[in-house]
Amino acid sequence: MKDQADTPLPPTELLICVKCRRGRATVADDDRWPGQILFDALTALPVPEEIRLTPVACLQNCDHGCTVALRGGDRWTYVFANLDEVADPAMLLDGAARYHATENGLIPWRERPEHFKRNCVARIPPLEVPNV
């Protein structure tokens, strides 16, 4: 039987709302919303192969800046907001890598990026909720 430590973790998906306006009434000079700029900035960085970037049309958090969700396998899903499309892409990938390294999606508090600690919109349990 395979040891649990030898079993690869399921992939992590970082969903990015490409329609997020981050409080703007109009698009940027290049006809992109801040959410699209965030997605484009993420795809320009080296993304670990276990993390999949997925653009989504709307995460229904329009009043709270750029919004993303992290999910994967039997882990908790997290929704984070108030992201800056220029300043936060590297931090997001670091947070996604930390999330991926967990079996349940629960990054220890002290290891979370500071933005994750203060801007979590929702934490959604996995489909199979473990006994508490």
C-alpha positions in Angstrom: 0.0 0.0 0.0 1.2 3.5 -0.9 2.3 5.7 2.0 0.2 8.9 2.2 3.4 11.0 2.1 4.1 9.4 -1.4 0.6 10.3 -2.7 0.7 13.5 -4.7 -1.6 16.2 -3.7 -4.4 17.1 -6.1 -3.8 20.2 -8.2 -4.7 23.6 -7.0 -6.9 25.9 -9.0 -6.6 29.7 -8.6 -9.7 31.3 -10.1 -9.4 34.9 -11.0 -12.4 37.2 -11.7 -11.4 38.9 -14.9 -14.4 41.2 -14.7 -13.4 42.8 -11.4 -13.4 46.6 -11.6 -11.8 47.4 -8.3 -14.1 50.4 -7.9 -13.5 51.8 -11.3 -16.3 53.1 -13.5 -14.3 52.7 -16.7 -11.7 50.3 -18.1 -8.0 51.0 -18.2 -6.4 52.8 -21.1 -5.8 49.4 -22.7 -9.4 48.3 -22.5 -8.9 45.8 -19.6 -10.6 45.7 -16.2 -8.3 45.4 -13.2 -9.3 41.7 -12.9 -8.1 41.0 -16.4 -4.9 42.9 -15.7 -4.4 40.7 -12.6 -4.9 37.5 -14.6 -2.5 38.7 -17.3 0.1 39.6 -14.7 -0.2 36.1 -13.1 0.2 34.4 -16.4 3.3 36.4 -17.1 5.0 35.0 -13.9 6.4 31.5 -13.6 3.5 29.4 -12.3 4.2 26.1 -10.5 2.9 23.2 -12.5 0.6 22.0 -9.7 -1.3 25.4 -9.8 -3.8 26.0 -12.6 -4.9 29.6 -13.3 -8.5 29.9 -14.4 -10.2 33.1 -15.5 -13.8 33.4 -14.5 -16.4 35.9 -15.6 -17.6 37.0 -12.1 -17.2 36.1 -8.5 -20.0 38.4 -7.3 -17.8 40.5 -5.1 -17.7 43.6 -7.2 -17.6 46.2 -4.4 -14.4 44.7 -2.9 -11.7 44.9 -5.5 -10.1 42.2 -7.4 -11.3 38.8 -6.1 -9.9 35.3 -6.5 -10.7 31.8 -5.2 -8.4 28.9 -4.3 -9.7 25.3 -4.5 -8.5 21.8 -5.1 -9.3 18.3 -4.2 -10.8 17.6 -0.8 -9.5 21.0 0.5 -11.4 23.9 1.9 -12.0 26.6 -0.8 -11.1 30.2 0.0 -12.2 33.5 -1.6 -9.9 36.5 -1.2 -10.7 40.1 -2.1 -9.2 43.6 -2.2 -6.3 42.4 -4.4 -4.2 44.9 -6.4 -3.6 43.9 -9.9 -0.1 45.4 -9.9 1.2 44.7 -6.4 -0.3 41.3 -5.6 0.4 38.7 -8.3 3.6 37.3 -6.7 2.0 37.2 -3.3 -1.0 35.3 -4.8 1.2 32.7 -6.3 3.1 32.3 -3.1 -0.2 31.9 -1.2 -1.4 29.4 -3.8 1.8 27.3 -3.4 1.3 27.4 0.4 -2.3 26.3 0.0 -1.3 23.5 -2.4 1.2 22.2 0.2 -1.6 21.4 2.6 -3.8 18.3 2.5 -6.9 20.2 3.7 -6.4 23.8 2.4 -5.8 25.2 5.9 -2.6 27.2 5.8 -1.3 27.7 9.3 -2.1 31.3 10.4 1.5 32.4 10.8 2.5 31.0 7.4 -0.3 32.8 5.5 0.5 35.9 3.4 -0.6 38.9 5.4 -3.2 39.8 2.7 -4.8 36.4 3.1 -5.2 37.0 6.9 -7.1 40.3 6.4 -9.1 39.8 3.2 -10.8 36.4 3.3 -14.3 36.8 2.0 -15.4 33.2 2.5 -14.1 29.8 3.5 -16.1 27.0 2.0 -15.8 23.4 3.3 -14.9 20.6 1.0 -17.8 18.4 -0.4 -17.0 15.7 2.1 -16.8 17.6 5.4 -14.5 15.8 7.9 -15.9 15.0 11.3 -15.2 17.9 13.7 
